[in-house]
Amino acid sequence: MDPVRTRTVLGQVQPRRTQAYDGELGAAVARAQDGDEAAFAVAYRIVQPGPLGYLRGLVGDDAEDVASDAWLEIARDLGRFKGDGSGFRGWTSTIARHRALDHLRRQRVRPRAGGTEQDVLDLPGRHSTHEEALESLSTERALELVRGLPRDQAEAVLLRVVVGLDGPAAARVLGKRPGAVRTAAHRGLKRLARQLCVAGEADKGVTNEASSTLGDSK
């Protein structure tokens, strides 16, 4: 199993790798707050893939437009930010989320209802690890599946896996307890695993049937 492949599937960024850039990011943000435009560009390049993947999971094809609105606000309010690189990722994700929710309200899209306890009871056991759930997916397919999750699970998965935030940081973005976010992310990833398992079994059945037909024709 390729851990880099597993972690980059949903959104071009790998949480551990992203966190490794936090020192560079924090320094760039500090210089940007002092008026260094080149430093702001560095911060943008480091941060942008995460929020963009997050927004794609929330608003689909409108993600680029919503991201542009979010970065305008980020640039405008940069002087008000206080914190390190990790904090900046959380802060930008919060702004991106607010702009996404505003966009959805304008589009009159209603959030999906949260999952029920029966959803949890129906989740698969073996063969449903997070890595197996994500390993074979393209980014586009993965985000399509994530958009089908209950909203709380989708956002938790996107913030943890795509943006690379830890539990407390993701909880601050969502205004929830860290335990609730961890649970939602876990349930969401297991639902993805179940969907992949079902799809894999269906593909296997088609392949077996085709093989049998070919064998009979010989």
C-alpha distance (Angstrom), angle and dihedral (degrees) to the residues before:
residue distance angle dihedral
M1 . . .
D2 3.79 . .
P3 3.83 108.3 .
V4 3.80 92.7 -164.7
R5 3.81 90.5 53.6
T6 3.78 90.1 47.6
R7 3.76 94.5 51.8
T8 3.81 98.0 42.2
V9 3.80 97.1 48.7
L10 3.80 98.6 91.3
G11 3.74 102.5 42.8
Q12 3.79 121.6 -5.4
V13 3.79 92.4 -99.5
Q14 3.76 130.0 91.2
P15 3.83 114.2 -147.4
R16 3.80 96.3 -136.1
R17 3.77 91.9 44.4
T18 3.79 91.2 46.3
Q19 3.79 91.3 51.3
A20 3.80 89.7 50.7
Y21 3.81 87.4 64.0
D22 3.80 93.2 54.4
G23 3.80 93.8 98.1
E24 3.80 92.6 52.1
L25 3.79 89.9 43.2
G26 3.79 93.7 51.6
A27 3.78 91.7 50.5
A28 3.81 91.7 48.2
V29 3.80 91.8 50.1
A30 3.81 91.4 50.4
R31 3.82 91.0 52.2
A32 3.80 90.8 45.2
Q33 3.80 89.8 54.4
D34 3.80 87.0 56.3
G35 3.81 89.7 56.3
D36 3.82 101.4 -92.4
E37 3.82 103.8 147.1
A38 3.81 93.1 -172.8
A39 3.82 89.2 56.1
F40 3.80 90.2 52.2
A41 3.80 88.4 53.8
V42 3.82 89.2 52.6
A43 3.79 91.2 50.8
Y44 3.81 90.1 48.5
R45 3.81 92.9 51.9
I46 3.80 92.0 50.0
V47 3.79 96.7 45.6
Q48 3.80 106.2 32.1
P49 3.85 101.5 80.0
G50 3.81 92.2 60.1
P51 3.82 100.3 51.5
L52 3.81 90.7 39.5
G53 3.80 91.4 55.8
Y54 3.80 89.1 45.1
L55 3.81 90.7 52.0
R56 3.80 92.3 47.7
G57 3.77 87.4 57.5
L58 3.81 90.7 52.0
V59 3.81 106.2 36.4
G60 3.80 104.6 14.0
D61 3.79 116.0 -154.2
D62 3.80 92.5 9.5
A63 3.82 91.7 65.8
E64 3.81 95.5 103.7
D65 3.80 92.8 53.8
V66 3.80 93.2 46.0
A67 3.81 90.4 47.1
S68 3.80 90.1 53.3
D69 3.80 90.3 53.2
A70 3.80 90.1 48.1
W71 3.81 93.4 51.1
L72 3.78 91.3 49.7
E73 3.79 87.9 57.0
I74 3.81 91.9 43.7
A75 3.81 91.2 52.8
R76 3.79 92.0 46.0
D77 3.81 94.7 49.7
L78 3.81 98.8 34.6
G79 3.78 92.6 112.7
R80 3.80 90.2 60.3
F81 3.81 94.2 56.7
K82 3.79 117.2 105.1
G83 3.78 121.6 -175.9
D84 3.79 146.4 58.3
G85 3.80 132.9 -69.1
S86 3.78 94.2 -77.0
G87 3.77 90.3 48.9
F88 3.79 90.5 50.8
R89 3.79 91.1 55.3
G90 3.79 89.3 52.1
W91 3.80 92.5 45.9
T92 3.81 93.6 50.6
S93 3.81 90.4 46.7
T94 3.80 90.2 53.5
I95 3.80 91.0 52.4
A96 3.80 91.3 46.1
R97 3.80 90.2 51.1
H98 3.81 92.7 50.7
R99 3.79 91.2 50.6
A100 3.82 90.6 47.7
L101 3.81 92.2 51.3
D102 3.80 90.0 47.9
H103 3.79 89.0 51.6
L104 3.80 92.5 49.3
R105 3.79 90.7 49.3
R106 3.78 90.2 52.0
Q107 3.78 89.2 50.0
R108 3.80 89.4 47.2
V109 3.78 91.7 -125.9
R110 3.76 111.9 159.2
P111 3.84 118.1 -141.5
R112 3.76 114.6 -112.9
A113 3.77 116.8 -105.3
G114 3.77 116.8 -104.5
G115 3.79 121.6 -99.7
T116 3.77 123.3 -89.9
E117 3.76 129.1 -124.0
Q118 3.81 88.3 -103.6
D119 3.80 88.2 61.7
V120 3.78 87.7 60.5
L121 3.79 93.1 47.8
D122 3.81 89.9 51.7
L123 3.80 94.4 54.1
P124 3.82 116.7 116.7
G125 3.77 125.6 -106.6
R126 3.79 119.6 -155.5
H127 3.80 120.1 26.5
S128 3.80 89.7 31.7
T129 3.79 104.7 99.9
H130 3.78 118.7 141.3
E131 3.79 90.9 -111.3
E132 3.81 92.9 52.6
A133 3.79 89.6 47.2
L134 3.78 93.1 57.0
E135 3.77 108.8 24.5
S136 3.81 100.7 90.2
L137 3.80 99.3 37.4
S138 3.77 128.1 106.1
T139 3.79 115.2 -136.0
E140 3.81 92.2 -108.7
R141 3.80 93.5 50.1
A142 3.79 92.3 44.3
L143 3.78 93.7 52.7
E144 3.79 90.1 46.9
L145 3.80 89.2 56.3
V146 3.80 92.4 44.4
R147 3.80 90.7 53.4
G148 3.81 87.3 58.9
L149 3.81 92.3 59.3
P150 3.81 123.0 95.2
R151 3.80 107.3 -84.3
D152 3.81 96.5 -108.7
Q153 3.80 91.9 51.8
A154 3.81 94.0 43.9
E155 3.79 93.3 52.1
A156 3.79 93.1 45.2
V157 3.81 92.1 51.0
L158 3.80 92.4 46.1
L159 3.80 94.5 48.9
R160 3.80 94.9 44.5
V161 3.82 100.2 39.3
V162 3.80 105.5 24.2
V163 3.81 102.9 32.8
G164 3.80 92.8 30.5
L165 3.80 98.1 -133.5
D166 3.78 120.1 157.3
G167 3.81 120.9 -122.8
P168 3.82 98.4 -89.9
A169 3.82 93.1 45.4
A170 3.81 92.5 48.7
A171 3.79 89.0 47.6
R172 3.81 91.2 54.4
V173 3.80 90.7 51.6
L174 3.81 91.4 51.2
G175 3.79 96.6 37.2
K176 3.81 91.7 -123.2
R177 3.79 138.9 116.2
P178 3.83 115.6 -84.2
G179 3.80 90.4 -121.9
A180 3.79 91.3 55.6
V181 3.80 91.4 50.6
R182 3.81 92.7 48.2
T183 3.80 90.2 50.3
A184 3.80 92.6 48.0
A185 3.82 91.9 48.8
H186 3.81 91.3 48.4
R187 3.79 92.6 49.3
G188 3.77 91.9 45.9
L189 3.80 93.6 51.4
K190 3.79 91.1 47.6
R191 3.80 90.6 51.7
L192 3.79 88.6 52.0
A193 3.79 88.8 50.2
R194 3.79 90.8 52.5
Q195 3.79 92.0 50.1
L196 3.79 90.8 50.2
C197 3.78 91.2 47.3
V198 3.81 91.5 52.3
A199 3.80 91.6 46.3
G200 3.79 90.8 48.3
E201 3.79 92.7 51.1
A202 3.81 90.1 49.0
D203 3.80 91.4 51.2
K204 3.79 90.1 47.3
G205 3.80 91.1 51.9
V206 3.79 91.9 51.1
T207 3.80 91.0 48.3
N208 3.81 92.8 48.9
E209 3.80 92.2 48.2
A210 3.78 91.0 49.4
S211 3.80 91.2 48.7
S212 3.79 91.2 50.4
T213 3.79 91.6 50.3
L214 3.77 91.4 49.1
G215 3.79 89.9 49.6
D216 3.79 92.4 52.1
S217 3.77 91.1 51.3
K218 3.77 94.0 59.3
